[in-house]
Amino acid sequence: MASYLKNLSDYDADTVPSASDMKFGICVADYHQEITHALLRGAYEKLLQHGCSEQQIHTIHVPGAYELPFGAQIVYDKHLPDAVITLGCVIKGETSHDQYINQSVSMAIMQLGLRYSKPFVFGLLTPNTEEQALARAGGQHGNKGVEAAVTAIKMVHLNSYREPKSTGFNL
């Protein structure tokens, strides 16, 4: 469903497991800081609301959206969280730069999740205008950071049901 038809912060809190025993990494891009730091506040507050402590959340900042995958890998390697949330914003401009950045970042974040068998949550806004971005960073359409945090909690919970990878040897 298109985000302009719903509020990204609306969800059924009863369907979200407790995050009290979960550890999270957050990688946030500082480019478009007014927007991305609002996403960070939304994600951080939602993790706390669902039982995560401040000590279980490790946040790092990168210059821009293109650096999110590398930053996400750093926060994962350093803190070994159960999930990594990536937050950023690429606003369409006069050129097609947004398409190259958005595609590269989305593919790299997906690859990190598959590589580490952990959730790497895509919280990158890809609006056409700054107005659209602000509407999704705490404005009329809610906060994509909240949605990313809820997704991370649910995916960590889901990942806890996975069978460990087989080594090929039966002991």
ZIVENKA-V720729 format. One line per field, one symbol per residue. ss: DSSP state (h for helix, s for strand, l for the rest). psi: psi as a letter, one per 40 degrees, with the letter a starting at -180 (. if undefined). burial: + if it has 24 or more other C-alpha atoms within 12 Angstrom, else -. A space follows every 10 residues. Layout:
ss->???
psi->???
burial->???
This chain:
ss->llhhhlllll llhhhlllll lllssssssl llhhhhhhhh hhhhhhhhhl lllhhhssss ssllhhhhhh hhhhhhhhhl llsssssssl llllllhhhh hhhhhhhhhh hhhhhhllss sssssllllh hhhhhlsssl lsshhhhhhh hhhhhhhhhl llllllllll l
psi->hhdeeiheeh ihdeehiied eihiihhhhe hfdddddddd ddddddddde eiideehhhi iidaddeddd ddddddddef idihhhhahh hhaeafdddd dddddddddd dddddefihh hhfhhfidid dddddefeae eahddddddd ddddddddde eiiihieehh .
burial->-------++- -----++++- -+++++++++ +++-++++++ ++++++++-+ -+---+++++ ++-+++++++ ++++++---+ ++++++++++ +------+-- ++--++-+++ -++---++++ +++++++--- -++++++++- ++++++++++ +++++++--- ---------- -
